[in-house]
């Protein structure tokens, strides 16, 4: 198996938790190291890798095939462009960029350079979302009438991470948790016809948005996406109503918490939710009413990295394409415009 030599652009929480463990697990990748600015931490976990002093030292290293752009959102476009211009493949975390124009430029540049460019939308491989997709794909609810997705928290205190709480083009919940919700909706239902949004600032002294309510208009159904930092008692994260029935599911994926505890992913038991978090299906089949708990599928972010491997090694489509990233940014820009003008924005 050809090893795809890979470097990270930071080794904070995302590099340590979401990327390095899966690059280590997958036999097709070799982690060469990370750009580290002040704290030099990666060699504590991976003694054999290198701590790069600058992005230039990564771009000039001809042995590196793939660079993961896991820096603050406002830097994604600048760094991803440099990576692609250096002739390397790239994975860019969400939000992909800060504007549609930036996203489109990166998409075009990747095609020009014949490089693979993927957006790290890992939540497609959450256990809860995979189960929701299975229910919808199996047509157990009939024609969809409405769906509501939540990614809520109770966290009224401002983050100590300065880039998250200063007014900049990449800050705010719309470009933090919003891309997860938007990508999942587009993955299930495609692009909507129009967008209506309410974006608010609810925490004391905040200068960045921390509440979003986005309504996606499809021809014969609606999808609502919500995220807030003032939800102490959680709603179901997925509520889908169809003409035959409903499916309700709380967010139960355990991967992030397990990774934060330092647990290593595997291909057998990883991503197994607690049985108590199973979703509820209430529907009808051939005149028979069904009301039951639905076993949750296993989640595993490994599958994203497998998709990246196949795209580079065997020229397969990226697991989450740059065009997917462009479409998410189209929704984000429409949401900003809608909230400012208090009207629906046609796509």
C-alpha positions as CSV (number, residue, x, y, z in Angstrom):
1,X,0.0,0.0,0.0
2,X,1.4,3.4,-1.0
3,X,1.8,5.6,2.0
4,X,0.4,9.1,1.6
5,X,2.9,11.3,3.5
6,X,0.8,13.9,5.5
7,X,1.5,17.0,7.5
8,X,-0.9,19.0,9.7
9,X,-0.9,22.8,9.9
10,X,-1.5,22.8,13.7
11,X,-1.4,20.4,16.6
12,X,-4.0,21.8,18.9
13,X,-7.3,20.1,19.7
14,X,-8.3,19.3,16.2
15,X,-4.9,17.9,15.1
16,X,-4.5,15.8,18.3
17,X,-8.1,14.6,18.5
18,X,-9.6,14.5,15.0
19,X,-6.7,13.9,12.6
20,X,-3.6,12.3,14.0
21,X,-5.3,9.2,15.6
22,X,-6.9,8.3,12.3
23,X,-3.8,9.0,10.3
24,X,-2.0,6.6,12.7
25,X,-4.7,4.0,12.4
26,X,-5.0,4.0,8.6
27,X,-2.2,1.9,6.9
28,X,-2.3,4.2,3.9
29,X,-1.1,7.3,5.6
30,X,2.2,8.3,7.2
31,X,2.1,11.4,9.5
32,X,5.3,13.3,9.0
33,X,4.6,16.1,11.5
34,X,2.9,19.4,12.1
35,X,3.6,23.1,11.9
36,X,3.9,24.3,15.5
37,X,4.2,27.9,16.4
38,X,4.8,28.3,20.2
39,X,3.9,25.0,21.8
40,X,5.9,22.0,20.6
41,X,3.6,19.1,21.5
42,X,3.3,16.6,18.6
43,X,6.5,14.8,19.4
44,X,5.2,14.0,22.9
45,X,2.5,11.9,21.3
46,X,4.4,10.8,18.1
47,X,8.2,10.9,18.8
48,X,9.1,9.9,15.3
49,X,7.5,12.9,13.6
50,X,8.8,16.4,12.9
51,X,7.8,19.7,14.4
52,X,7.9,22.1,11.4
53,X,8.9,25.7,12.1
54,X,6.9,27.3,9.3
55,X,4.3,26.5,6.6
56,X,7.1,27.1,4.1
57,X,9.1,24.3,5.5
58,X,6.1,22.0,4.8
59,X,5.4,23.3,1.3
60,X,9.1,23.0,0.4
61,X,9.2,19.4,1.6
62,X,8.8,17.4,-1.6
63,X,8.1,14.2,0.3
64,X,4.8,15.5,1.7
65,X,1.8,14.6,-0.4
66,X,-1.1,15.8,1.7
67,X,-1.5,18.8,4.0
68,X,-4.4,19.1,6.4
69,X,-5.4,22.8,6.9
70,X,-6.7,22.7,10.5
71,X,-6.1,26.3,11.5
72,X,-8.6,29.0,12.3
73,X,-11.3,29.5,9.7
74,X,-10.1,33.0,8.7
75,X,-6.8,31.4,7.5
76,X,-8.2,28.5,5.5
77,X,-8.3,30.2,2.1
78,X,-4.8,31.6,2.4
79,X,-3.2,28.4,3.6
80,X,-5.2,26.0,1.4
81,X,-4.3,28.2,-1.7
82,X,-0.6,27.9,-0.8
83,X,-0.8,24.2,-0.4
84,X,-2.5,23.7,-3.8
85,X,0.0,26.1,-5.5
86,X,2.8,23.9,-4.1
87,X,1.2,21.0,-5.9
88,X,0.0,19.1,-2.9
89,X,-3.4,17.6,-2.0
90,X,-5.4,19.3,0.8
91,X,-8.0,18.6,3.4
92,X,-9.5,21.7,4.8
93,X,-11.6,21.9,8.0
94,X,-15.0,23.5,8.2
95,X,-15.9,26.2,7.5
96,X,-14.2,25.6,4.2
97,X,-13.6,29.3,3.7
98,X,-15.2,32.6,4.7
99,X,-16.9,33.4,1.4
100,X,-18.3,31.6,-1.7
101,X,-15.8,33.4,-3.9
102,X,-12.9,32.0,-1.9
103,X,-14.4,28.5,-2.0
104,X,-14.9,28.6,-5.7
105,X,-11.3,29.8,-6.3
106,X,-9.9,26.9,-4.3
107,X,-12.2,24.5,-6.2
108,X,-10.9,25.8,-9.5
109,X,-7.3,25.8,-8.4
110,X,-7.4,22.2,-7.3
111,X,-8.8,21.2,-10.7
112,X,-6.1,23.3,-12.4
113,X,-3.3,21.6,-10.4
114,X,-4.9,18.2,-10.6
115,X,-4.9,18.0,-6.8
116,X,-7.4,16.4,-4.5
117,X,-9.2,18.9,-2.3
118,X,-11.6,17.7,0.4
119,X,-13.5,19.4,3.3
120,X,-13.4,17.7,6.7
121,X,-17.1,17.3,7.3
122,X,-16.6,14.5,9.8
123,X,-20.1,14.7,11.1
124,X,-21.4,12.7,8.1
125,X,-19.8,9.8,9.9
126,X,-21.4,10.3,13.3
127,X,-23.4,7.4,14.5
128,X,-26.6,9.4,15.0
129,X,-26.5,11.0,11.5
130,X,-25.7,7.7,9.8
131,X,-28.8,6.2,11.4
132,X,-31.0,9.2,10.4
133,X,-29.7,8.8,6.8
134,X,-30.6,5.1,6.9
135,X,-34.1,5.8,8.0
136,X,-34.7,8.4,5.3
137,X,-33.0,6.3,2.6
138,X,-35.2,3.3,3.5
139,X,-38.3,5.5,3.0
140,X,-39.6,4.4,6.4
141,X,-41.3,7.8,6.9
142,X,-42.8,8.3,3.5
143,X,-42.5,11.6,1.7
144,X,-40.7,14.1,4.0
145,X,-42.8,17.0,5.2
146,X,-40.3,18.7,7.5
147,X,-37.0,18.1,9.3
148,X,-35.3,19.9,12.2
149,X,-31.6,19.5,13.1
150,X,-30.1,20.9,16.3
151,X,-26.5,21.3,17.4
152,X,-27.0,23.0,20.8
153,X,-25.0,23.5,23.9
154,X,-25.2,25.3,27.2
155,X,-22.1,27.4,27.3
156,X,-22.8,31.1,28.2
157,X,-19.1,31.8,28.9
158,X,-17.0,33.3,26.2
159,X,-14.3,30.9,24.8
160,X,-10.7,31.5,26.0
161,X,-9.6,31.0,22.4
162,X,-9.2,34.5,21.1
163,X,-9.8,33.7,17.4
164,X,-13.3,32.4,18.4
165,X,-14.4,35.5,20.2
166,X,-12.9,38.4,18.2
167,X,-14.8,39.9,15.3
168,X,-13.2,38.3,12.3
169,X,-14.4,36.7,9.1
170,X,-14.2,33.2,10.4
171,X,-15.7,33.6,13.9
172,X,-19.2,32.8,15.1
173,X,-21.4,29.8,15.5
174,X,-22.7,30.1,11.9
175,X,-19.2,29.2,10.6
176,X,-18.4,26.8,13.6
177,X,-21.3,24.5,14.2
178,X,-23.4,25.8,11.3
179,X,-21.4,24.0,8.6
180,X,-22.0,20.7,10.3
181,X,-25.8,21.2,10.2
182,X,-25.8,22.7,6.7
183,X,-23.6,20.0,5.2
184,X,-25.8,17.2,6.7
185,X,-28.9,18.8,5.3
186,X,-27.4,19.2,1.8
187,X,-26.1,15.7,1.9
188,X,-29.6,14.3,2.6
189,X,-31.7,16.7,0.6
190,X,-29.6,18.7,-1.9
191,X,-29.6,22.4,-2.4
192,X,-32.8,24.2,-1.3
193,X,-34.6,26.8,-3.4
194,X,-34.3,29.6,-0.8
195,X,-32.9,30.4,2.6
196,X,-34.4,32.3,5.6
197,X,-32.3,32.9,8.7
198,X,-32.2,34.6,12.1
199,X,-28.6,35.1,13.4
200,X,-28.3,36.5,16.9
201,X,-25.8,37.6,19.6
202,X,-27.1,36.3,22.9
203,X,-24.2,36.0,25.4
204,X,-23.1,39.0,27.5
205,X,-20.3,41.0,25.8
206,X,-20.1,38.7,22.8
207,X,-19.0,40.3,19.5
208,X,-19.7,37.1,17.4
209,X,-22.9,35.4,16.5
210,X,-23.9,32.6,18.9
211,X,-27.4,31.7,17.8
212,X,-28.7,30.6,14.4
213,X,-32.1,29.6,13.1
214,X,-31.9,28.7,9.4
215,X,-34.9,27.6,7.4
216,X,-34.2,25.9,4.0
217,X,-37.1,26.0,1.5
218,X,-37.5,22.9,-0.7
219,X,-40.3,22.6,-3.2
220,X,-42.6,20.5,-1.0
221,X,-40.9,20.4,2.5
222,X,-38.8,22.5,4.9
223,X,-35.7,21.9,6.9
224,X,-34.8,23.9,10.0
225,X,-31.3,24.1,11.3
226,X,-30.7,25.5,14.8
227,X,-27.8,26.1,17.1
228,X,-27.6,27.9,20.4
229,X,-25.3,28.3,23.5
230,X,-28.3,28.6,25.8
231,X,-29.9,25.1,25.7
232,X,-29.5,23.5,29.1
233,X,-32.1,20.8,28.4
234,X,-31.4,19.3,25.0
235,X,-34.1,18.8,22.3
236,X,-33.7,15.8,20.0
237,X,-31.0,16.7,17.6
238,X,-32.9,15.2,14.7
239,X,-36.6,15.4,14.2
240,X,-37.9,14.2,10.8
241,X,-41.6,14.0,10.0
242,X,-42.9,12.3,6.9
243,X,-46.4,11.5,5.5
244,X,-46.2,8.0,7.1
245,X,-44.4,8.7,10.3
246,X,-41.7,10.3,12.4
247,X,-38.1,9.6,13.6
248,X,-36.6,11.4,16.6
249,X,-33.0,11.0,17.6
250,X,-30.8,12.7,20.2
251,X,-27.2,13.4,19.4
252,X,-25.4,10.4,20.8
253,X,-22.1,10.0,18.9
254,X,-19.3,9.3,21.3
255,X,-16.3,9.7,19.1
256,X,-15.3,13.2,20.1
257,X,-15.5,12.6,23.8
258,X,-13.6,9.3,23.5
259,X,-10.9,11.0,21.4
260,X,-10.6,13.8,23.9
261,X,-10.0,11.2,26.6
262,X,-7.1,9.9,24.6
263,X,-8.7,6.7,23.5
264,X,-7.5,5.3,20.2
265,X,-9.9,4.5,17.4
266,X,-10.2,1.0,16.0
267,X,-12.2,-0.8,13.2
268,X,-14.2,-3.1,15.5
269,X,-16.0,-1.5,18.4
270,X,-15.3,2.2,17.7
271,X,-18.2,4.6,17.5
272,X,-20.7,2.4,19.3
273,X,-23.4,4.5,21.0
274,X,-25.1,3.7,24.3
275,X,-28.3,1.7,23.8
276,X,-30.1,4.4,25.9
277,X,-29.5,6.9,23.0
278,X,-31.4,4.9,20.4
279,X,-33.8,6.9,18.3
280,X,-37.6,6.5,18.2
281,X,-39.4,5.4,15.0
282,X,-43.2,5.9,14.9
283,X,-44.6,5.1,11.5
284,X,-46.8,2.8,9.5
285,X,-46.1,-0.1,7.2
286,X,-48.8,-1.9,5.2
287,X,-51.5,-0.7,7.6
288,X,-49.6,-1.7,10.7
289,X,-48.5,1.0,13.2
290,X,-44.8,0.7,14.2
291,X,-43.5,2.3,17.4
292,X,-40.0,1.1,18.3
293,X,-36.5,2.0,19.2
294,X,-34.0,1.8,16.3
295,X,-30.5,0.4,16.9
296,X,-27.9,3.0,16.1
297,X,-25.3,2.4,13.4
298,X,-21.7,2.7,14.4
299,X,-19.9,5.9,13.6
300,X,-16.3,6.1,12.5
301,X,-14.3,9.1,11.2
302,X,-11.9,6.5,9.8
303,X,-14.2,6.3,6.8
304,X,-13.6,9.9,5.9
305,X,-9.8,9.2,5.8
306,X,-10.4,6.0,3.8
307,X,-12.2,8.2,1.3
308,X,-9.3,10.6,1.2
309,X,-6.9,7.7,0.7
310,X,-8.9,6.3,-2.2
311,X,-9.3,9.7,-3.8
312,X,-5.5,10.2,-3.9
313,X,-4.2,6.7,-4.3
314,X,-6.9,5.5,-6.8
315,X,-8.2,8.7,-8.3
316,X,-11.7,8.2,-6.7
317,X,-14.0,11.2,-5.9
318,X,-13.2,13.0,-2.6
319,X,-15.4,11.9,0.4
320,X,-16.5,15.5,0.7
321,X,-15.7,17.5,-2.4
322,X,-14.7,21.1,-2.8
323,X,-18.0,21.7,-4.5
324,X,-19.8,20.4,-1.4
325,X,-17.8,23.1,0.5
326,X,-18.9,25.7,-2.1
327,X,-22.5,24.8,-1.6
328,X,-22.2,25.1,2.2
329,X,-20.7,28.5,1.8
330,X,-23.6,29.5,-0.5
331,X,-26.1,28.7,2.3
332,X,-23.9,30.6,4.9
333,X,-23.8,33.7,2.7
334,X,-27.5,33.5,2.0
335,X,-28.2,33.2,5.7
336,X,-26.1,36.3,6.5
337,X,-28.0,38.2,3.8
338,X,-31.3,36.9,5.0
339,X,-30.8,37.8,8.6
340,X,-29.6,41.3,7.7
341,X,-32.6,42.0,5.4
342,X,-35.2,39.9,7.3
343,X,-36.4,38.1,4.2
344,X,-35.9,34.8,2.3
345,X,-33.1,34.7,-0.2
346,X,-33.5,32.8,-3.4
347,X,-30.6,30.6,-4.5
